[in-house]
Amino acid sequence: MAEEIPEPDLTMKSDERAATRSNERTSSRSVDEARARILQAIEPLDAIRAPLDRALGLVLAQDVSATHDNPPFDNAAMDGFACRAIDISRASPAAPVVLPVETEIVAGGAMPQ
């Protein structure tokens, strides 16, 4: 049987509660001991079925795997630029390098073949 965790005494003033917590901290427990106490006091909930529109705030009872990629192609998730280090290695504020735009891919667009 799990050890019961006492309810907080709400009649104590906040400074008294803080002093109590401070005293409890001095009798330190290891992380493993604390984890064991917590795990003894809780149980997993039973799994339920819920429609997607009612599942906000719930967690999955098991992993879900996609059967295919979505979108079904490599895509650019963000706007940005790519360049090779060798192409910009000699660039400086006094001698900037102008790079040609080879390909333009909008965010979410397909990579060119």
N, C-alpha and C positions, 0 to 999 in steps of 0.2 A: 504494500500500500504506500502511496506517495505521501511524503511529509506535507502537512498542510502549511501553506504560506499565510501568515497572519495578515488580516486586513489592516490598512494604515489607520492609525488613531487620529481622526480628524479633529478631535477636541484639543490636541496639542497645538501650541503656537508653532509657526514655521521655524523659529530659531531652536525650539526644543526638538522638533523633528530633525533638523539639520545636525544637532548635537548627537542625537540617537544614531543617525546614519553614520556620522563620523566615528562613533564608538564601534559600530558594526564593521566599518572598514578596517579598523586596526586589527581585528581578528580575521586576517586575510585568508582567503581560500585560493587555491590554484584555479586556473581557468578550467582544467579538467573536472575539478570538484564542483565548480559552479555549473558547468555544462551538465554534469550528471544530475545535480539537484533539479535543474530546469527540466531536463528530459524525463525525470521521474514524475514531474508534476503535470505533464501534458500528454495528450493522446492525439494522433492524427484524426481528422474528421473523415467521415464516410464520404465517398465520392457521390456526386449527384449529377444528373443530366440537366442542362439548362440551355435554352435557345440562345443564340449568339447575342441577340438584342437585350437579354437579361443577364449577361455574363460579366458586366462591368464590375470590377473589383474582385472577381473570383480568380483562382489560379487553376491551372490544368492538373488533373490527377495523373496524367502520363504524358510522355513526349508525343509530339505531333510532327510528322515528317512530310514534306511536300513531295509529290510524285513527279513534279517538273519545275524547272526554274520559272520565275515570274518577275520581270518580263523574260521571254524565252531567248534573249540575246544578251551579250555583254553590253553594258551601258555606262555612260558617264553619269555618276550620281551627283556630281557637283561641277560648277563652273570652275575653270582653272586653266593653267598653261603647263605644258610639259616641254622640257628641253634637255639636251645632252650636256653634261658637264664640260666636255671638250669644246662645245660651241660657245660657252660663256666664260671659260677659264681666264681669258685675257681681258675681260670687261672690267672697266673701272669708271668712276664718276667722270673722269677726264676723257676716257675713250670708251663710250658705251658701244655695245654690240647691238645691231639691228637684226632681228631674226625674222625670217619669212613665216607667214602662217601657212602651214602645209595642209591642214585639215581643220574643219570646223565641225564640232559635234555639240549640239545643244544638250543641256542637262536632261537626262532620261532618254536621249537618242541612241540609236544603234551605232556600234563601231563600224567604220567602213571596211569593206572586204578587201 
